[in-house]
Amino acid sequence: MSELSSETPDSSRRLELLVPEMDCPSCAGKIRKSVEALEGIDEIEPRVTSGRLVVDYDPTVATPDEIRERVRAAGYAIEAAGGELTLSVPEMDCPSCAGKVENALAALEGVGGIETRPTSGRVTVSVAADTDSETLVDAVESAGYDATLLSDDGDPLSEKQAVWRSRRAVGTAVGAVLVTAGIALEFVVPGIDPLLGTIAGREYALSHVLFIVAVVVAGTPILRNGYYSARNRSLDIDFLMTVGIVASVAAHHPFEGALLAVLFSVAELLERFSMDRARDSLRELMDLSPDTATVKRDGGEETIPADELVVGDVVVVRPGEKIPADGIVRDGESAVDQSPITGESVPEDKTEGDEVYAGTIAESGYLEVEVESAGDDSTLARIIRMVEDAEREKTEREQFIDRFASVYTPIVVVLAAAAAVVPPLAFGASWSYWFVVGLTLLVISCPCALVISTPVSVVSGITSAARNGVLIKGGRHLEAVGDSDVLAVDKTGTLTEGDLSVTDVIPLEGADEAEVLRRASAAERRSEHPIGQSIVGYADEQGVDADCEVGDFEALTGKGVRAEIDGETHYVGKPDLFDGLADLEHVHVTTDGGVALESLGYETASKCNRPGCLDVVADVVPKLEAEGKTVVIVGSEDGPLGVIAVADRVRPEAEWAVSQLQDQGVRVVMLTGDNEGTARAIANEVGIDEYHAELLPEEKLEWIRRLENTEDDEDGSQDDAHVAMVGDGINDAPALATATVGIAMGAAGTDTALETADVALMGDDLTRLPYLYELSGKANGVIRQNIWSSLAVKAVLAVGAPFGIVTVIHAVVVGDMGMSLGVTGNAMRLANVEPETPEAIAEIER
C-alpha cells in the first residue's frame, strides 16, 4: 500500500507512505528522526527494501498531513496514493530470474518498491494509483516470464507443475537424443558420417547438422532468456550461456554448443525440480486450511467456501474435520489436534468458551465455533504470510554472497574472454583449444549455486520451524539465534506456568485442611487478587463446601482481606497481618498439620510455647518462602487456623529444556521482577546458575545490554555477545526489542506477539527452545557448507580449465548442475530436524 490510513487495534491509527528514495538505513534514520519530532507518534517502521514508511500515530494529536510534511522536511518525496499488487511468476525460481524481473518492472512509470520472492514464485510491487496491473504483467512477460495477477489466478504454489512433462523437458530430451546420435556418428562410426558439402567455406558432416539441430531444439529457451537478459542489461547465467552457445556454433564448435545447450537445460530442469521440493513445505502449510466450511444459517446447515466466512458466523466441525477459522467454541467438546499451529503433539481438550485455530483438527467430538477471525486474519493465514515474507530480509551471509557475486562474475567473464583471445594472439597458440578454455571459464563464472545456497537453506529452515510450532520472522533471525551466546529467560509465564496454584495447606489447632480451605475460600471469593482466586479455585477442585454466611468484607491493601464468616471476624493474608492480633502461645498443631510439617522436614510437638507468634508459623513461613512460595495465614481474632502456600508452578519441561540448552553451549540467565528468594528457588529447581531478581522492565533492558558486553574469551579478553531473550512478549517488550533476537512464548492467537517478536513459539512449550537452537545451528552450518563448497568447486574447476583437465562438460555437470543440486539437497536436510521432548528421550532410553 503506497499511502493508506487504517485503524490499529488500539486507539491509534496507521499511515503507510510510499517513499521510493528511502533505500538505505541512513535514509530511514533521517526520516525516522524527522517524524519523531512530532507529538503523538507511537511507532515508526521504515521498510527500506520496499521503500515504504509505516507510522502508527494518535489521531487526536497528529495528522497524516503533518506526518507527510515531516517526511518531505527530511528531503524525501512521497508518491501519490496507489496500492500494492502481487504477481504470480512460477518460472521465476532463482536470483538470476528475479534480477531480470526487477529490471523490467523498475523501468515502468509509477512503480515504487519491488520485492521478488523466487522461492514462492511471487513479485510484490508498490504502484501509483493509475498503474494498470496489465502493464505490470506485460513488463514481466517482456523479461521472458509468464505472469498473472495473484487475485486472478489463485496462488502460485497451489498447483504443482510436472517439470518433466513440460515443453522444455521434451525439447531437452530430443536434444539429448540428437547429441547422442551425433556423437555416435562422429566418434563411434565415423565412416558413415558423410560430408554434406561446403557452407561458407566450411565442410559440414551429418553429425554437425545433428549438433546444430540439438542447439535449436534444446537451446531455444536459453537463447530466448539470454535475449531478455541482454535487453534488461543483466549479466546473468542465461546471458552467459547464450554467449557460449552462439560463440561455439559461430566458431565451428557445434559439439560444444550442443552439449552446453543440453546439459544446461538439464541443469535448469533439475534446479526447477529442486525448487519445487523447497516450495513443498510452503504448500503443506497452505494445505492445512480447509477449502470449505459448514455454517449454521436460517435454522439449517450450509456448505460454503471457507474464505467467505465472516466474523460472527457459527461453523459446525465434526470429528476428523479441520476447523476453518479462528474462533470460540460455543457448543460441544472435542480433543483438538493443534500441532499444525503450536507444534504440540498431544491433542488438547476444547469445551465451551475455549479458543480454537484455523487448520487444527477436531479428533473426537462435535464442535460449534463462532468465527472471530476469518480469511486472511486467521492465525494460520498470518503464519503462512509471514513464512512467505521471511525471504524478504536477507541474512548477512546472503548479502555478502550478493556483493561477492557482483564482483566475482564480471572478473571471471573478463578472464574467460582473455583466455580465449590472448594466448592465440600473443603466443600463437591454438584458437580451438583456447576457445574451449575460455568457454569453460565462462560457464564456471556463473555463480548460480553460490547465490541460491543461502536462500534455499533459509526457506527450508523457516518452513520446517513453522511446521513444528516455531514462527521465525526472517532469515537473519534464524541466523542470529544460532550465533547467540546467551539466552536471557523471563521467569513468570516462561519458566513457570504463569498461573498461581496452592501447593501446601497446613492446618493448626482446632481445624483440618478442609476447614482451612472452607474459610479461606469464603473470604477470598469477593477478592480479585490472583492469590485469592487461586485459593478459591483450589478449594473448588478439592470439593470443599464454602457455603458460609459472609459479610462485612474488606480488602486490606498490601496485606490481605478481612470478612465476617458465620458471624466471626476472619483474616486471610500475609503473616505480619496477625502480629499482635492475639496471644498465640497456646495454639496447638493438628494431626493433619503435623503430617504436613513433617513432610517439610520439621519435628512437630503438640503445643507451641514461644509467646508473641506461633513457633510453627515462625519456622514454616521462611521455609516455604525459601522454596519460592507465597505464604498466606488463615485465622480469626483468636489466632491462626492454618497456613496456605501458593506458588507459580515451574513448567514440567523447564529443567530439561535448560539442561539441553546448556549442553548446546548456551549460557542461560534468568531475569525476573520477583523477589530474591523466589528467584533463587526457581533457578535452583530448573538448573540455572545465574539469575537477577527484583528487576523493573527498564532494568531488564539494562541487563540485556550488560550481557551483550560480558562475553569472556579464553585469554581473558571480552567480546560482544549475541543475546537472545525469551519472554511473554508483553511486560518484557523493552528487553525483547533490545536483544539480538526477541522470542515470544505462547504466541498463538496473540496478534501483538505475532507481529512484534523476531521468533514466536506458538505454544507454551519450552521444548521448542532447544529445537530452535539446534535448527538454527544446523542452518548456519548448512549455509556455510553450501557457500564454501560452491567456492571450492569453482576454484578447482577454474584452475583446471587452462590445463585442459576441466572441460565444458565438467563445468556444467559439476560446477553448475551438480552444485545446484548439491546445495539444494543439503538445504533440504533442515526439513528433517524435529524437536525432541523429555518423553521421547525417556522412551528411547527405556
N, C-alpha and C positions, 0 to 999 in steps of 0.2 A: 504494500500500500504506500503510495508515494506521499499522500497527505491525507490523513484520516484522524478524526476526533471521535473517541469512543469512551464509553463508561468502563471503569475498572470496578472490581468487586466492592471496594470501599467508596468513600465519598469523592475520591479524586477522579480525574479524567486522564485519558491518554491521547497524545497527539503524535502522529507519525509523519515525518517530513522526509522528502527525497532531497538529499544534499550530495549530488554526484561528485563534487570536488573534494569531499571528505574521504580521502583514500589512504590515509596513513594514521598511525597513533598520534602523531604530532598535531595533525588537523583535528582529530577527535578531541584532544586535550584543550585546544584553543576554543572550540565550540562549547565544550563542557563548562569551561571556566566562565565564558561569556553568559551562558544561560543560567548558571548557578548564581549569578549576581541578582537574579530576580527573586523576589519573595514568593513563597507558595509552590516552589518546585520540590516535588517529593523524590523523584528518581530520574536520572538521565542515562540512557543506554545508546551510545553511538555504535552503529553496526558498520564497521569500515568496509567489510567485504561486499556489502550490498549498497553502500552509500546512503544508508537510512539513519535517521535520528529518531529515537523513541523517547518521549518525555511524558512522565506522569506528573500532573500538577493539580493544585487546588483551584477549582474554577471560581471560588469566591475571592481569591487573592490575585491570581494571574490569569491572563487571557491568551488565546492562541496567537493573536496579532503581536502581543508583547514578546512571546517566545520566538516567533518568526523574525522580529526586529533584532533580537539579541543574536540570532544566527547570522543575519546579514551584517550586524555590527562586528562580528568576528572575521568578516571578509569572505563569506561564502554565500553563493546564490542558492535559492530554493526553486526547484522545478515545479511547474503547475500540477494541480491535483490530477491524479490518474489512478493507477492501480497496479496490481501485481498479477502476472499471468504465468502459468506453469505449462510447459510443453512436454509432451512425451516424445523422446527421441531414443527409441530402443537400441538403435545401432551405435549410439554414442557410448562406447564401453571402455574407453581408455583416455588418458590425459591428452594424447595427440588429437583424438576426435574432438574432445572438449575444447581444445585450443582453436580449432577451425570454426566450431560453432560460435564461440565467443567473439572471434574476429568478425564473423559475418553479421552478428547481431549488433556489435558495437558500432558498426558503420551506419546504422539506422538513426534517423532523427527521432527524438522523443524517448529514446531508450536510456535508462539510468543504470541501476545495478544489474549485473548479470551473474547468476550463480549456477554453475554447471555441476551436476552430480552424476558422474559416469556410472557409479555403482548401481544406482537405481534408475538410470536412463532418463533423467529429468533435467530440465532447464527452467529456472525461475527468473523472470525478467520484470524489473520495475519500469513501468512505461507511463508516458503522459496520457492525459485523458483522451486525446484524439488519435491515439495509436491503435490501428486495427490488428486484431490477432492474426488475420490472414497475411499481413505484412511480415509478422514475425515468422510464420510458417514458411513463407516464400524465402526469407533470408536464410533460414536453416537449410532448406532444400537447395539453395544456391551453394551451400557448403558441401553438398553431396549426401545429405541425410534426410530420410523421411521424418516428418514431424506432424503431430496433431495436438490440438489444444486438449489439455488433460480432461477438462469437463466434457469434451465431445466424445472422447474415446476411452473413458474409464481410466484404469491405472496401467502404466507400462509394465508392471510386474504381475498383473492379474493373469496373463496368458503366457505360457512358456513356449517360445518358438522352437521348433525342431531344427536345430542348427544343421544337422547332417542331411536334411531334406531340402535345404534352401537352394535357390538357383546358383549361388556361389559355390556351394558344396558340389553340385552336379558339374559345374564348369571346371572346378578343380580336379574332380575325378577324371573327366575327359582329358584334361591337360596332362594329368599324370600318365594316362594310357598312351597318349601321343608321345610324350617324352620317353617312356619305356620302349615304345616301338622304334623311335629314332635312335636310341642308344643301341638297340639290338642291330639295326641296320648299319650303323657307323662303326661299332666296335666289335660286335659278335660275328656278324656275317657281312663284312664289308664288300664281299664280292657281288652281292645282289643290291648294292646301293648305287645304281647307275646315275651318271650325270644327267641333269635335266637341261643343261645348257648354260649359257653365259648371260648374266644380267648385270648391266653397268660394269662390265669388265671383270666380273667375279663369277666363278663357277659355283653352282648350287646343286647339291645332291638331294635325293628324296628325303634323307634324314634331316637335312637342313630345313626343308619345307615343313616337315612334321614339327620341328622345334619352333618355327615361326608361327605355325597354326596354334601350337600349345601356348605360346605367348599371348596370342589374340584371345583364345578361349579362357585360359586361366588368369591372364593378366589384365583383362579389361577392367574389372573393378579396381585394381591397383592403379592403373593408368587414369581412370576416372577420378579417384580420390587424390591422386597426385596433381591432377589439373586443378582441382578445387583448392588444394594446399598452396599451389603457386599463385592462384588468384587471390587467396587470402594472406599471402606473404607469410606462410607458416613453414618453417624449416623442420618438418616432422618426418616420421618414418615413411609415410605414403609418398611424400615428395622424393625422399632419398631413394626409395625402392624404384620409383618411376624413372628417375635419372639412371639408375643402374641398369634397368631392363632395356630402356631405349638405347643407352650407350652400348650395351652388349650387342644388340642386334645391328646397330649402325656400324660398329667396329668389327662386324663379321664374326661375332662370337654368339651365334644363336643358341648353342647348347647351354652356355652360362645364363643367357637371358631367360630361356625356357625353364631351366632349373630354378632360377631365382623366383620366377613368377609362380611356379607350382609350390615350391617349398614355403614361400612367404604366404601364399593363400592358405596352405595347410596350417601354418602358424597362426594366422588370423582366425581361422575357424576354431582351432584349439583354444585360443585366447577367449573367444566369444563363449565357447562351451564352459571354460573355467569361470568366466564372469557370471554365467547362468548359475553355476554352483554357488557363487558368492551371493547372488540375488535370492537363492532358495531360502536363506534364513529370513530375509525380509518377507518373502511370500508366505512363509509359515506364520509369521506374526499377523499378516493380513487375513489369513485363512481362519484365524481364531474367531473373528467376528461373524456371526451368522448372517445370512442374506435376508432371511425373513423373520417375522415376529408374529406371534398370535396375540392379538389385542382384544380386550373386552370393550365392546361398543354396542349401545342400544339393546342391552339385555342379552346379547349373544357374543360369539367369538368370531373374529375376522383375521385372516392372514394377510399381512401387508409387508412390503419391503422394509427391512429394518431401518433404513435411512430416512423413512417417512415418519418415524415415531417423533412425537412432540412431548415436551415436559408436561406431566400430568396424566399421560396415558397409563393404563394398567395392563401389563402384559402377563400372559399365562405361560409358565415354564413347567414342563412335565419332566419326569425322570429321564436322564440321558440327553436332554436338550441344553443348548447353550443359552445363557442369559443374554438378550440382545442389547441391553443398555444399562448404564449405571442407574441404581435406584434403591428404594427402600422396600423391604418385604412388608406387605400389608396383610397377607394371609398365607397360611401354610407353613410347613417346615421341611427342611431338607439338608442333607450333607452336601456342601458345595465344594467342588474341586477348584481351588483358587490358584493352582500352580502356574497357569498362564500369566497371571498378574504378579503374584507375590513370590512365586517360586517354591512355596511351601507344599511339600508332597502329601501331607495329611489333610484330608478334606475337613472343612470347618462347618459345624452345625449352624444353620441360619434359621431364625424364627422371626416372628412379627417384630418390626422395628429395627432389624439389622440391615446393614448396608451391604449391597452386592454390586459386582462389577461386570461390565460387558465382557464377553468372551470366556467367563467362567462357566462351569458345567454343574447343573443340578443332578446329583447322582442317585438320590433315593426317594425323593418326595416331590410333592406338588407345591409350587410357589405362585403367588400373585405379587407382582412387583410394580410399584408406582415409579414411573420414569422420572428421574431427576436431571439427568444429563444425557441428551440424545445426540446421535450422529457424531460430528467431529469434536464434540465436547466431552466424550466419554474418556475414562482413564486409559482404555486400550488405544483409542484413536490418538490421544496425546503421546502415548508411548511410541506408537508407530511413527508419528510425525517427528518426534524428537530423535528417534533412531535414524530416520532418513536424513534429518538435518545435521546429524553428527559429523558428516564428512565435510560440512561447510568450513569448519575451522581446522586448518592444517596443523599437524603436530610440528614440533621443532625439527624433527628429523626429516619430515616431508618438505618443509620449507628449505632445509639445507639441500635436499636432493634436487628440488626445482632450480635453486641457484646454481648448483653444480652442473646440472644438465644443460642449462642455458649457456654455460661456458664450454663445457666438455664437447657438446655436439658440433658447434662451428669449428673448433680446433681440429677435431678428428676429420671432419669433412675437408678442411684445407689440407691436412696431411694426406688424405686419400687422393685428392687431386694432384698434390705434389708427387706422390709415389707413382702415379700413372704417367706423369709427364716429365719430371726432372731426370730420372735415370736414362731414358731413351735420348733426350735432348742433350744432356750434359756428358754422358758417358757412352752413348751409342748402344745402350742395352736394348734388349728385345721389347718392342712395343707390345707384343701379345702378352708376354709374361708379366710386365709391369702394369698392363691394363687390368689383368686379373687380380694382381696385388691391390691396386687402387680400388677395384670393385669390392674386394673382400673387406678392405678397411672402411669403405662406405657403408657396408652392411653392419660392420662392428660398431660404427658410430651411432647407430640408432639405440637410444637409451630406454627402450620400451620396458624391458623387465625391471630396470632400475627404478623407473618412475612409478610403476604400478606396485612395487614391492611394499610400500608403506600403506597406501590407501586400502588395498585389498586386505591387509592384515588388520587394520583398524576396523573396517566394516565387519570382518569375521568375528573379531573380539567383542565388539559392541553388541552385535545381534545375539551372540552366544550368551552374553551377560543378561540381555533383555529377556531371553527365554528362561533364565534362572532367577528372575525377580530382582535384577540389579540394572537400573537405568543409568547409563553413562552418557553425559550430555555432549561429548565431543572427543575426538581422538587425542587432543592434548591432555584431557583429564585422564583418559586411560593410560597414557604415557606417564603422567605425573604421579599417579598412585604408586606405580612400580618404582618410581625414583624417590619416593618419600622415605625418609629415615625414621620419622617419629609419627606416631598416631596419638593425638590427644583425644581422650574419651570423656564425654559427659557422663555423670552418674545417673541422675534421675531420668527414667524413661529410656535409657540406653543400656547401661549395665544392669539396671533394675527395671521392673515392670512398669513403674510409674504409678501404680495403684497401691495405696496403703491397705494393709490387712492385719488382723490380730494374730500375734504369734504366741503369746503366753497369757494365761489367766490364773492368778494366784489368789485364792480366797483366804481371808483371815477369820478371826474368831466370830462365831455366830452366823456364818454364811457358807454356802457351797458355790461351785463355779456357776451353776445356773442362776443362782440368786444374784451374784455379782453382775452377770451379763444382763439379767432382767432389769435391775435398777439402772445400770449404766445406759442401756439402750433406751429405756423410758425417758431418761433425762436428755439424751442426745438426739431424740427424734425431732426436736424442734430446732436443732442446731444445723447450720450449713457448713460447719467446719469439716474438712476432709477426714480428720481423725475421728470425729464423732460419727460421721457417715460410715466409716469403716467398722466401727463398733456395732452400729445398728445392723449393718449388712451381715456381720459375723454372727450376731445373735439370731438373726432370721435363718441363716444357714444351719445353725445348731438346733433350730426348732424351739427356741426359748420363747415362752409366752410373756409378752410385755404388756399385758392387759392391766395397767395400773392407772390410778387416778392421778394425773399430773396437772399441777397448776403453779402459778407464780414463777414462771420460767424467766431466767435472767442469764444473759451471756456475760461472763466476766472477761473482758478484753485481755488477751495475752495470758490468761490463767486457766480458763475452763468454763463450766456452766454451773448454775445453781437452780434447783427446782424443788417444788413440793411434791413428794411422791407418797401417796396414801396418807397425806396429812403430815408427813415428816420431812424436814429440810434435808436435802441430799446435795452433795458436791461431786462433780466429776471433772478432774483437771490435773494440772501439774502437781508434783509432790509438795512444792512450797505453798500450795493453796491450803494445806492442812496444818501448817506450822501455827501453833498457838490456839488452834480451834478447841482442843480438849486435852485432858491429861490422858496420855495413851499408854501409861506404863503397865496397865493391867490387861492389855489386849492379847488374846491367845491366837495361835496359828491353828487352823482347822486341819483335819486329816488330809483333805484334798490339797490344802495349801502346803502341807509338809511334803507330800509326794512331789508337788511341782517344784518346791525349793530344792529337794534332794536331786531332782533331775538337772538343776543348775549347779550342783556341786556344793551345796550347803548342808551343814549339820543343823537340824532343827530341834527346838525344845518346845514344850507345851506352853511356855509362858515367857514373855519378854520383860526384862527388869529395868532397862535404861529409861529414865524419865525424859520427858520432852518430846520424844519421837520414837516410834516403834523401831526396835532393833532390826526386825526383818525388813522394814521399808528402807531404813538407812543403809543396810547392807546390799539389798537386792537391786535397788534403783541404780547405783553405779555399775553393778554387774550387767544389767540389761542395757544401760546406755553405752557401755563399752562395746557391746555387740552391735551397736548401730541402731538400737531400737528407741522409740519414743515411749516414755512411761506415763501412764495415766492412773491416778489413785481414785478409787470409788469409795465413798463413805458418807456418813452423816455427821451431825454435830457431836455425836458420841465417839466418833473416831472412824478410821478406815475399815471398810468391809473387804476390800481386795485390791489387787494390783493387776492392771491390764497393760501389756506391752504391744505396741503397734509398730510395724516396720514396712518399708517398701521392699518387697521380696526381690532378691537377686534372680535374674533370669537363669533358668536351668542350664543353658548352654554358655553362659558368660565365662566361666572358668576355662572351659575347653577352648573357646574362641580366643581368649587372651593367651593361653599357652601355645596355641597354633601360630598366632601372630609372632610371639616371641621366638618360636622355633624358626620362623622365616626371617629372623633378624630385625624385626620391627621393635623399636623402643616404644612401649605403651605407657602413657602418662594420663592419670585421671585428673580432670579439672571439675570441681564441684562447688556449688554455693552452700552446701550443707556443712554442719559443724565438724570439728576436727575428729571427735570420737566416732561419729557415723562414717566419715570418710575413711578413717583408719580401718574400721571393721570391714567395710565393703572391699577396700583394697586388699586386705589380708585374705578375705574369702575368695576373691577371684584371681589372686596371684599377681597383683600389680605392686611393684616395688616403690614407684614414685607417684605421689599424689599431692595435690594442692587444694586446700579446703577454704570455705568461707569466702568464696570469690564472687564479686559482683560481675555482671556481664562485661563491663569495661575492663575489669581485672583479668577475666579470661582472655580477652583480646590481647592484653599486655603480656600474658604468659605465652600466648602463641608466638608473639614477637621474640620473647626471650628464648623459647625453644628453637626458633629458627637460627639463633646465633650461638648455640651452645653445643654444637656437634664436635666432639673431641676426636682428633686423629691419633694414630698410634704414637706419633712423635711428640704429642703434647700440644700441638697447634690446634686452632679452632677454625672450622669451616662453617659456612652457612648450611643449615639443614633444611630439607624439604619437609614441611609439616602438614599432615592431613588431620582433619578434625571431624569427628562424628558426634552428632547430637540430634535433638528432636526438631531442629530447624526453626524454632520459634524464639525462645529466650537465649539461644546460642547463636543467633543470627550474626552479631558482630564478629564473633570468633570464627564462625564458618566462612564468612566473607573474607576474613584476613588470611586464613590458612591457604596453603598452596592448593589444596583440594578440600572442598566442603562436602561432607557426606551426611545426608539426612536419613534418619530412621523412620520406618513406617509411613512412607510417602503415599501409599495407595489411597486414592480418594482425597488427597490433600493438595489443593491447587498451588498453595504457596511453596511447599517443599518441591513439587514437581518443576515449578517454573524457576526457582532460585538456586536450588542445590546443583553443584557440579556433578555429584553422584547421588542417586536416590535408591535406598534399599526399600523396595516396595512393601515388604512385610517387616514386622518387628522380630527379625531373626538375625541374631549376631553371627550365626554360622556363615552368613554371606560375606562377612568381613575377611576371613582368611581366604575364601574363594576369590574375592575381588583382588586381593594382593597377589594370589597365585596367578590369576588370569592376566593381570597387568604385567607381572614379571615375565610370564611366558610370552606375552605380546611384544614386549620390548626386546626379548631375546630373539623372537622370530623376525622382527623388523631388522635388527642388527644382522642376523644371519642372511636375510634376503639382500640387504644393501651390500655387505662385504662380499658375499658370494657372487653377486652380479658384477661388482667392480673387479674382482679377481679373475673371473672368466673373461671379461672384456680385455683385461690387461694381458692375459696369457694369449688370447687369440690375436691381439694387436701385435704382440712381439713375434708370434709365429708366422704372421702373414708375409712379411718381406722375404722369408727364407723358403717360402713355398710349402711349409708344413701345414699351414691352415689355408683352406680354400673357401670358395663361396659356400659350398655345402656345409662345411663346419661352422661358418659364421652364422648361417641361417638356422641349421638344425640345433646347434649347441647354444650359440650366443643369443639368438632371438627366440625361436620356438621353444627350445629346451629350457632356457632360463625363465621365460614367461610362465611355462607350466610348472617349473620348479618352485618359483616364489609363490604362485597361487596355491599349489598343493601344500606347501609349507604353511601358508596362512590359514588354510582350511583346518589344520590341526587344532586351532584355537576353538573350533566349534565342538571339540570333544572334551574340553575342560569342564568338568562337572563339580559342583560343590560337595564337599564331604560333610557329614553330620556325625555327632557323637554316637548316635545309634548305629549308623552304618559301620563306623570303625569298630565298635564293640562287637557287632555281628561278625565282622571279618576276623577279629581276634579269637572269638569263640570257635 
